[in-house]
Amino acid sequence: MMTAKLFGMRIFHDDLWELLFKFTLDVVVLFILIRLIYYPIHRKKDHLFTYFLFNILIFFLCVLLNNVKLSTGFAFGLFAVFSVLRYRTEQISIKDMTYLFAVIALAVINALVSKKISLAELLFTDGMILLVTYALEHLWLTRHEAMRFVNYEKIDLIRPEKREALHADLKERLGISVSRIEVGKIDLLRDTVQLRVFYFEDEQSMATFNEMPADDGDD
């Protein structure tokens, strides 16, 4: 049977149905991982755009490159490059980078899976990624530690013996109960220091509730 062509390319190929199945499976797993597991905890809308677009772009890139019989070594090289990517305009936490790594891994796995791998094995792999991520986020790591970058001017308070005063000052300024602090770059010319301030989100909501003024019933 002759296959219609346009500009030397076939208009339709039977592999299209396989591509649609793989893409559907990839998007479903990605949606569960990012929208249902990641976003309800971290609430970073900008990262939703990044994760979804990264996954979809890498998925189709791997599929098309695999169809032209390029070496799988190239795909793994691409996987390694994107997995260590850092945006210079914004600091990305280790956990966010881990989710980016997972998003890329899902795209590569679902795009490059061969017919030698059974459907059950593919579903098991995707399912285990979701299960382990959910278990770590909701069952084991029940307390979620958030972090803020602060450019701090009271450089004398970073001394070890003044850590309590530093915690108290940051709590008063930021309105959060600080769990720990990491000292970053120190600028002695401007007398400033970059701090990474860590706090538990569940403690903040409880502290805010406890500090609300009581209704004395005068109304």
N, C-alpha and C positions, 0 to 999 in steps of 0.2 A: 504494500500500500504506500502510495506516494504521500509525503508530508509537505504541506504548503510551506513556502519560505518567503521571507521578505528581507531584502538586502543580505541574502545568504544565511539568515538565521531562521530556524524553524519557528513558526507562529505558536505552535502548541506542542508540549511534550508530556508524556504520561507521568513524568516525575513531579509534575505540578501538584498532583494530589498528595504525594508524599511530603512535599514542601509545605502545603497547607496544614497537614496534620502536625508536622513538627512545629510549625510556627504557632498554631493554636495551643499545643501543649506547652510550649515555652512561655507564651503570654499568660496562660492560666497560672502556671507555677510562679512566674514573676509577680503577677498581681497578688497572689497569696503572700508571697515573701515580703514585698515592699508595702503594699497598701493595707494588708490585714495584720502583719506582724510588726514591721518596722515603723510605719507612720503613727499608729495609735500611741506608741511609746515616745518617740523622738520628735514628732510634730515639725518636721523640716520639709516644707513644701518645695523649696528649691531643689532639694535632693531627689524628690519624686521625678521631676523632669529629667534630671541627670541619669538616674538609674534606669528609667524606662527607655530613654533614647539610647543610652549606651548599649543596653541589652539588645534592642532591636537592630541597631546598626551593625553590631558585631555578629549577630545571628545571620543576617543576610550577607554580610561580607564573607563569613566562613562558608556559607552554603554555596555562594557563587564561585569562590576560589576553589572549593572542593570539587565543583562540577567541571572545572577546567583542568583537573588533575594536577594541581600544584601540590607540593610536598606538605604533609601534615606538620612537618617541622616549622613551616612558615606560620601556620595557625598558632602553634604553641609559642612561637616567638612573638606574635602579635598579642597573644594572651598575656605573656610576661611583661611586655611593654606597658599595656594598659593597666595591668594590675598594680604597678608601682607608680602610676601617674599621680602627680601632686599638682594641684592648682596653686599658682603662685599668688593669686589675688586673695585667697582665703585659706585659713588654716583648717585642715580636715582632721577630725579625731580618728583614732585608731579603729574605733567601732564602725564609723562611717566608711573608712577605707576597706574594712572587712566586708561590709555589705556590698561595696563596689566590686570587690573581688568575687563575691558570690554571684552577683549579677552577671559578670563576665563569664564565670564558670558555667552558669546555666546556659548562656547563649552558645558557648563552644560545645558543651555536651549535647544539647538538643539539635544543634546544627550539623555536627560531624558524626553523629551516631550512624554506624553502618548497619547493613542488613544482617551482619553476623551477630549483632546484639539483639536479643529478643525484646519485645515490647514490655514484658514483665520486668526485665532488668532495667530498662530505661525508666519505667514508672517507679520502681523501687529506689533508684538513684535520686530522682527528683523528690520523691516522698521523704527520703531520709534527710535530705538537705533541709526541707521545710520542718520536719519533725525535730531535728537537732536544734535548729535555730529557735523554734518556738519554745522548746524545753529550756534552752539557755536563757532566753529573755523572760519567760513567765514563771518557770518552776524553780530554777536554780538562782539566777540573778534577779531576785525579787525586788531588790532595791536598786534604783537606777540613778547612777551618779552623773550629774551634768557638770559642764565646765564653761567658764567664761574667761576671756582674755581681758586683763586690766592693765592699763598703763598707769603705774602708781608713782606718786611723787614723794611720799614720805619714806625715803630710802633707808633712813636710820632704823625703821621698824622691821627690816628684814633680818636683823640679827637674831640668832637663835634664842637669846634670853628675852627678846621682846615679841616672841611669836603670839603670846596671848593678847598683847596690845594690838598687834596687827590683825588678828582675827576679830577683835572687838570693833576696830575701826572699819573694817570691810563690811561687817554685819550692819553697822549703823549706816554706811553709805549705800550699800547695795540692797539692804533689806533681806538678806538671806543668811542662814546659819551655815558657816563655812566648815566643811569637813577636813579639808587639807589644802595646802598651798604649795605650788612649785614655783621656784624663782627662775626666771628666764634671763634674757639679756639685760645687763646693767649699763646704763648710760651715765657715766660720772660727770660728763660735761653739763648735762641738763639735770642731773640729780633725779633721774627717773629709772624705774625698773619695770620690766614686763613680768606680770604675774599670771599664772594659770590657777584660777580659783575654782575649786571643786566643791560641790554641794549635792545633797540628796534631795530630789524633787519632792518626795513624800513628806520629808521633814518641813519643807517650806510651806506647803499647803496647811499642815497642822499648826505650824507656828503662826501663820497668818490668821487662822481661825481663833487660836488662843489669845492673840493680841487684839482682836476686835473688841471695841467697847461694849459693855453689857447694856441692855435696854433697861433703864430704871423705871419704866412704866409710867412716866409723867404725861405721855401723849394721851 
